[in-house]
Amino acid sequence: MSYSQLRIVLLSNKLNGLFYGWRMVAASCALRVLGAGLHSFGFTVFFLPLSQDLNLNRTSTSLAFSLARAEGAIEGPIVGHLLDRYGPKPIMLAAALLMGVGYLLLSQVNSYVSFLIVYLGVISLAHAGGFMHAPMALINTWFIRQRARAITINSAAFGMGGVLIAPLLSVVVQMWGWRWGAAIGGVLFLAIGLPLGLTIRRSPESMGLLPDGDEVVRASPGADGATQPARAEINVTLAEALRSFAFWGSVLAAGIRNGSYHAISVHFVPLMVWKGLTQAEAVFLLSLYAFLGMAATLVLGWFADKANKPRLTAFILFIAAAAMFLPIVGSSF
């Protein structure tokens, strides 16, 4: 594409009033709301009725979730390779399809073995790649200067799923049973997730745009007339990343954080019921938990583009660690 053609595309983009990357943020946010509400927060809504219906103890049900997390860790490098090679769109489409089919199959399981096959072999295989990794890869491709802001909005959508969808799912489960809840979830993944996935575009360059909506600037006088983006990004190779403390420190911190977070989130409703609350009260607290997480993400994310990110991350993790003691010492609503 020539310089003049690229300028026309960029001018058209500005006249439309919105950088196309924000449309990608909106689409990925909608997918994350769907995935979080029906799966990440939804699993704790299914936990007790599913266990009772299949005559499972809590250890057996928890084991399925633990194996799913281990499966996600193993598939992570594979999904990363596929994202680099094919982009996020096919991963998101495949995930929406598998999640939809998986939840429809889940509504029909009648044994622990069939539950494990469906939950591990279909649902969990798709969720991490399509609803967690792919949206982040998409945002990282479309933004550089405004990346923290875009990622923050995308991350806040996770909490929005717990606020909007998990309570409705709980009502369905309490009125009609967990099987109807799973079936409706499957239909929603197919009816909403697939059309959203079709709107994804791999990169700004594939549409003749630049990250952040930046304009092209002319090279300095005396050059050959080539063009360059207004802001370049420093690239780090895989080998350089693997040799750095920053990478492994982040991996270790994220692993500890995610292990603690998921241990609480998947058992949230059972824990609150064990503490003496009704299931309706537990789901209300789950929704509040998701809302406060979403609000904190938006507020802290506003600082992230300006703050020292390692220090901000450490501060947040220390606060979260201290908060872990509150459910231990408290038992009132």
ABEGO torsion letter per residue (X at the ends): XBAAAAAAAAAAAAAAGBBAAAAAAAAAAAAAAAAAAAAAAAAAAAAAAAAAAAGBBAAAAAAAAAAAAAAAAAAAAAAAAAAAAAEAAAAAAAAAAAAAAAAAAAAABABAAAAAAAAAAAAAAAAAAAAAAAAAAAAAAABAAAAAAAAAAAAAAAAAAAAAAAAAAAAAAAAAEAAAAAAAAAAAAAAAAAAAAAABBABAAAAGBBBGGBBBBBBBBGBAGBBBBABBBBBBBAAAAAABAAAAAAAAAAAAAAAAAAAAAAAAAAAAAAAGBBAAAAAAAAAAAAAAAAAAAAAAAAAAAABBAAAAAAAAAAAAAAAAAAAAABABX
